Amino acid sequence: MKKFKNTFVFAGGGTGGHIYPGLAVADELRLLASKNNQEIKIVWLGNSSGMDKNLVEKSGSVDEFIGIPSGKLRRYFSFKNFSDLFKIFAGLIKSFFTLLKLKPAVLFSKGGFVSVPPCVAAKLLRIPVFTHECDFTPGLATRLNSRFATKILVSYEETKTYLPSDKRDKAIVTGNPVRPVFYSTNPEEGKKFLFSERSDYNPEKPILLVLGGSLGAHQINELVAQNLDWLCERFNVVHQCGAKDADSMPKNHEGYFLHPFIYKEMSDVISAADIVLSRAGANSIWECSVLGKPMVLIPLCGSGTRGDQVDNAHFFEERGAAIVLLGEYAEESYLKSALEKMADSDFRENAALASKSLSEGKRPASKIAEIVWQASHAELASASAKQDYEK
């Protein structure tokens, strides 16, 4: 079979939650290309400042990262809204000429403010746009991108009801993409990474994995520090605390295994855990679901958030996969009560089964890659037919 190189452009960033799922789709797209004996090129358009470039390039999943100016889209009054308009316009101009040069078959948006200018530019250039929303309710970027999208990919059936009525027929429920590595984990490798150089690991105790995110969740980190003796009496406490709080967390505490950040070992680490305590970002909770992990979730809430984590958390709680500590309930007595429930092996097993059932038999990144792949070939066939007609 004759090989050809087709270009796919991915857009998104600002947080790991917008980047990692996109990388999962990129990995699956490469697998599809390999199976079909075809060559592809994947280019990522992300924020020219911030973490985007480092995360994308470190992954090895894409061929090229191109930074574009990015302004934040705020729902509230701020003088930065005016200055960011110039950044958004600059991002649109750079996206337009970048896409004009690359001539991709498809643009896939994973969300975040940086994804909006590329989606607008792609629409102007008549490049098919596919946008994906991880959260239960669509964010502002997805709402804007849906105006330019050929298809809107969502993680939950219920998310369709939050879309404008004239856009719902474009929606496809795919689930939330999870990196391929989470489907082939080794819990023993996770334990080896965590405990091989420590003598205070107790195999009789459950492993409690606390995920504070790449930068950290200060509220969760404080709860762990304030209740560390109680926690370590009952669990082997593995804590990814994030870079910001790393220096202030307790050191050399028996039964407490502190890590500022875990990257390539994370899939094996989650696989080794018995219970996960974390925020309720879509990326982390679906990774835990793939691995069948019961969760205690403390979703980010309040005036600084649109409430997406609260919706995500309640979805898992209503299906028996998690216990949610929201607002005033995110304090030590309720945390202890939730973890005492999870310490019971029967309760924990039922929650684990419920968690696993939400993603069992599904591989969302593969489904999304197939949709994008088919669209690229339809676009290629259309372009070929047009050339033949013009001849």
C-alpha positions in Angstrom: 0.0 0.0 0.0 1.3 3.4 -0.9 2.2 5.6 2.0 1.3 9.2 2.3 1.7 11.8 5.0 -1.4 13.5 6.4 -1.2 16.4 8.8 -3.3 16.7 12.0 -3.3 19.8 14.1 -4.2 19.6 17.8 -5.1 22.8 19.8 -5.4 23.3 23.5 -3.6 23.9 26.7 -3.4 26.0 29.8 -3.5 23.1 32.1 -2.6 19.4 32.1 -6.3 18.6 32.0 -6.5 20.0 28.5 -3.2 18.5 27.4 -3.0 14.9 28.6 -6.3 13.8 27.1 -5.3 15.3 23.8 -2.0 13.5 23.9 -4.0 10.3 24.5 -5.9 10.9 21.3 -2.6 11.7 19.4 -1.1 8.3 20.6 -4.2 6.4 19.4 -4.1 8.3 16.1 -0.5 7.1 15.6 -1.6 3.5 16.3 -4.3 3.8 13.7 -1.8 5.2 11.1 0.6 2.4 11.9 -2.1 -0.3 11.4 -3.0 1.3 8.1 0.6 1.6 7.0 0.3 5.3 6.6 2.5 8.2 7.8 1.1 11.1 9.6 2.3 14.4 11.1 0.9 15.8 14.3 1.4 19.4 15.2 0.2 21.0 18.5 -0.8 24.6 18.8 -0.6 25.7 22.4 0.1 28.6 24.7 3.4 30.4 23.8 3.9 30.9 27.6 3.3 28.5 30.4 3.5 24.8 30.8 2.1 23.7 27.4 5.4 23.4 25.4 7.1 21.5 28.1 4.3 18.9 28.6 3.7 18.4 24.9 7.3 18.0 23.9 8.2 15.8 26.9 5.4 13.4 25.9 6.9 12.5 22.5 3.4 12.1 21.1 3.6 14.9 18.6 6.0 16.0 15.9 6.0 19.7 16.5 4.8 22.2 19.0 4.0 25.8 17.8 3.3 28.4 20.4 0.6 31.1 19.8 -0.4 34.1 21.9 -3.2 33.4 24.2 -5.6 35.7 26.1 -8.0 34.5 28.8 -11.7 34.7 28.2 -13.2 35.9 31.5 -16.9 36.0 32.4 -16.3 38.8 34.9 -15.1 42.4 34.6 -11.4 42.8 34.5 -9.1 45.4 32.9 -7.1 42.4 31.6 -10.0 41.6 29.3 -9.0 44.6 27.2 -5.3 43.8 27.0 -6.1 40.1 26.3 -8.2 41.0 23.3 -5.0 41.9 21.5 -3.4 38.6 22.5 -6.5 36.7 21.2 -6.3 38.7 17.9 -2.6 37.9 17.6 -3.4 34.2 18.3 -6.0 34.3 15.6 -3.6 35.8 13.0 -0.8 33.3 13.9 -3.2 30.4 13.8 -4.5 31.4 10.4 -1.2 31.6 8.7 0.1 28.5 10.5 -2.9 26.4 9.3 -2.6 28.0 5.9 1.0 26.7 5.7 0.3 23.3 7.3 -2.9 22.5 5.3 -4.1 19.9 7.9 -6.9 17.6 7.1 -8.5 18.1 10.5 -8.1 20.3 13.6 -8.8 18.7 16.9 -9.4 21.0 19.8 -9.0 19.8 23.4 -10.1 23.0 24.9 -8.7 25.8 27.0 -8.6 29.5 26.0 -5.7 28.9 23.6 -7.9 26.6 21.5 -10.4 29.2 20.4 -8.3 31.2 17.8 -7.2 28.0 16.0 -10.8 26.9 15.8 -11.9 30.2 14.3 -9.0 30.2 11.9 -9.8 26.6 10.8 -13.4 27.5 10.2 -12.3 30.4 8.0 -10.0 28.1 6.0 -12.7 25.4 5.8 -10.8 22.9 7.8 -13.0 20.5 9.7 -13.0 21.2 13.5 -13.6 18.6 16.2 -13.8 19.8 19.7 -13.9 17.7 22.9 -15.2 18.6 26.3 -13.9 16.5 29.3 -16.2 18.0 32.0 -19.9 17.3 32.8 -20.8 20.8 31.8 -19.1 22.6 28.8 -16.7 25.4 29.6 -16.7 28.8 27.8 -14.0 27.7 25.3 -16.1 24.7 24.3 -19.2 26.8 23.9 -17.3 29.2 21.6 -15.6 26.4 19.7 -18.9 24.6 19.2 -19.9 27.4 16.8 -17.1 26.5 14.5 -17.1 22.7 15.0 -18.0 20.0 12.6 -18.6 17.7 15.6 -18.7 18.3 19.3 -17.4 15.4 21.3 -18.5 15.0 24.9 -17.7 12.7 27.8 -21.2 12.4 29.2 -24.6 11.9 27.7 -26.0 14.5 30.0 -23.6 17.1 28.6 -25.6 17.4 25.4 -28.4 19.2 27.4 -26.1 22.0 28.3 -25.3 22.7 24.6 -27.3 25.2 22.6 -30.3 23.5 21.1 -29.1 24.0 17.5 -25.7 22.4 18.3 -26.9 19.2 20.0 -27.3 17.2 16.8 -23.5 17.7 16.3 -22.7 16.1 19.6 -21.2 12.6 19.9 -20.7 10.9 23.3 -17.2 9.5 23.4 -16.2 9.4 27.0 -13.1 11.1 28.3 -9.8 10.1 26.6 -7.2 8.4 28.8 -3.6 7.8 27.8 -3.0 4.2 26.4 -0.5 3.5 29.2 -3.4 3.3 31.7 -4.7 0.2 30.0 -1.5 -1.8 30.6 -0.4 -0.9 34.1 1.7 -2.9 36.6 0.8 -2.3 40.2 4.0 -4.1 41.4 6.1 -1.6 39.4 4.1 1.1 41.1 5.0 -0.3 44.5 8.6 -0.7 43.5 8.8 2.9 42.5 7.2 4.1 45.8 8.6 1.8 48.4 11.7 0.0 47.3 14.0 2.5 49.1 12.0 2.7 52.2 11.6 0.2 55.1 8.4 1.7 56.6 6.0 0.4 54.0 3.4 -1.8 55.7 1.8 -4.3 53.3 -1.0 -4.9 55.8 -2.3 -1.4 55.4 -4.1 0.0 52.4 -2.3 2.4 50.1 -3.9 5.9 50.2 -2.8 7.9 47.2 -3.3 11.7 47.6 -3.2 13.6 44.3 -2.6 17.3 44.6 -2.0 18.0 40.9 1.1 19.2 39.2 1.0 22.5 41.0 -0.8 21.3 44.1 -4.1 21.5 45.8 -3.4 23.6 48.9 -6.6 22.7 50.7 -5.9 18.9 50.3 -2.3 19.3 51.2 -3.2 21.1 54.5 -5.7 18.4 55.4 -3.0 15.8 55.0 -0.5 17.7 57.0 -2.9 18.4 59.8 -4.0 14.8 60.1 -0.9 13.0 59.1 -0.5 10.9 62.3 -4.1 9.7 62.0 -3.7 8.9 58.3 -0.4 7.0 58.7 -1.8 4.9 61.5 -4.3 3.5 59.0 -2.7 3.8 55.6 0.5 3.9 53.7 0.1 7.5 52.6 1.5 8.4 49.1 1.2 12.1 48.5 1.8 13.9 45.2 1.7 17.4 46.8 2.6 19.6 43.8 5.6 22.0 43.4 4.1 24.9 45.4 3.7 23.1 48.7 6.6 20.6 48.5 8.9 22.5 50.9 6.3 23.0 53.5 5.1 19.4 53.8 6.3 17.1 56.6 9.5 15.2 56.0 10.7 11.8 57.2 7.4 10.8 58.7 7.0 7.0 59.1 4.4 5.7 56.6 4.3 8.9 54.6 5.7 8.9 51.1 6.0 12.4 49.6 6.5 13.3 46.0 6.3 16.8 44.5 5.3 15.4 41.2 4.9 12.0 39.6 4.8 11.7 35.8 5.7 8.6 33.8 5.2 6.3 36.8 1.7 7.7 37.5 -0.3 4.9 35.8 1.5 2.2 37.8 1.2 4.3 41.0 -2.6 4.7 40.7 -2.8 1.0 39.8 -1.0 0.1 43.1 -3.3 2.4 45.2 -6.3 1.1 47.1 -8.0 4.5 47.6 -7.4 7.8 45.8 -8.0 11.2 47.5 -8.0 14.1 45.0 -9.7 17.0 43.4 -12.3 16.1 40.7 -10.6 17.2 37.5 -12.0 15.1 34.6 -8.6 13.8 33.6 -7.6 12.2 37.0 -11.0 10.8 37.9 -11.4 9.0 34.6 -7.8 7.6 34.9 -8.9 6.2 38.3 -12.1 4.8 36.7 -10.1 2.9 34.1 -8.1 1.3 36.9 -11.2 0.7 39.1 -10.2 2.9 42.0 -12.6 4.1 44.7 -12.2 7.8 45.4 -12.7 10.4 48.0 -13.2 13.7 46.1 -12.8 17.2 47.3 -13.8 19.2 44.2 -12.7 22.7 43.6 -15.6 25.0 44.2 -16.5 28.6 45.0 -16.4 31.9 43.2 -13.1 31.1 41.4 -14.5 28.2 39.5 -17.5 27.5 37.2 -18.4 24.4 39.2 -17.2 21.8 36.7 -15.4 19.7 39.3 -18.5 19.6 41.5 -20.5 18.2 38.6 -17.8 15.7 37.8 -17.7 14.6 41.5 -21.4 14.2 41.9 -21.6 12.0 38.8 -19.2 9.5 40.3 -20.8 9.8 43.8 -24.3 9.1 42.4 -23.0 5.9 40.9 -21.3 4.7 44.0 -17.7 5.2 42.9 -16.8 8.0 45.2 -17.5 9.9 48.4 -17.6 13.7 47.9 -16.6 16.3 50.5 -17.9 19.6 49.3 -17.5 23.1 50.7 -17.8 23.1 54.5 -17.7 19.3 54.5 -14.1 19.4 53.3 -12.7 19.3 56.8 -11.0 16.8 59.0 -13.9 15.1 60.7 -15.7 14.4 57.4 -12.4 13.4 55.8 -11.8 10.8 58.6 -15.3 9.5 58.3 -15.0 9.1 54.5 -11.7 7.3 54.8 -12.9 5.0 57.6 -15.7 3.9 55.2 -13.1 3.3 52.5 -10.9 1.4 54.9 -13.7 -1.2 55.1 -12.7 -3.8 52.5 -16.3 -4.6 51.5 -17.2 -0.9 51.0 -14.0 -0.3 49.1 -14.6 -3.2 46.8 -18.1 -2.1 45.9 -16.9 1.4 45.2 -14.0 0.0 43.1 -16.5 -2.1 41.0 -18.7 0.9 40.5 -15.7 3.0 39.4 -14.5 0.4 37.0 -18.0 -0.1 35.5 -18.1 3.5 34.3 -15.3 3.0 31.9 -15.2 -0.8 31.4 -15.2 -1.9 27.8 -14.6 1.6 26.6 -11.5 3.3 25.2 -12.6 6.9 24.5 -9.2 8.1 23.0 -9.4 5.3 20.5 -13.0 6.2 19.6 -12.1 9.8 19.1 -9.0 9.0 17.0 -11.2 6.8 14.8 -13.7 9.7 14.3 -10.9 12.1 13.5 -9.2 9.6 11.2 -12.3 8.9 9.2 -12.9 12.7 8.8 -9.4 13.2 7.6 -9.8 10.6 4.9 -13.2 12.0 3.9 -11.5 15.4 3.5 -8.7 13.9 1.5 -11.1 12.1 -0.8 -13.0 15.4 -1.3 -9.8 17.3 -2.1 -8.8 14.6 -4.6 -12.2 14.7 -6.3 -12.0 18.4 -6.5 -8.6 18.2 -8.2 -9.8 15.6 -10.7 -12.8 17.8 -11.5 -10.6 20.9 -12.1 -8.4 18.9 -14.4 
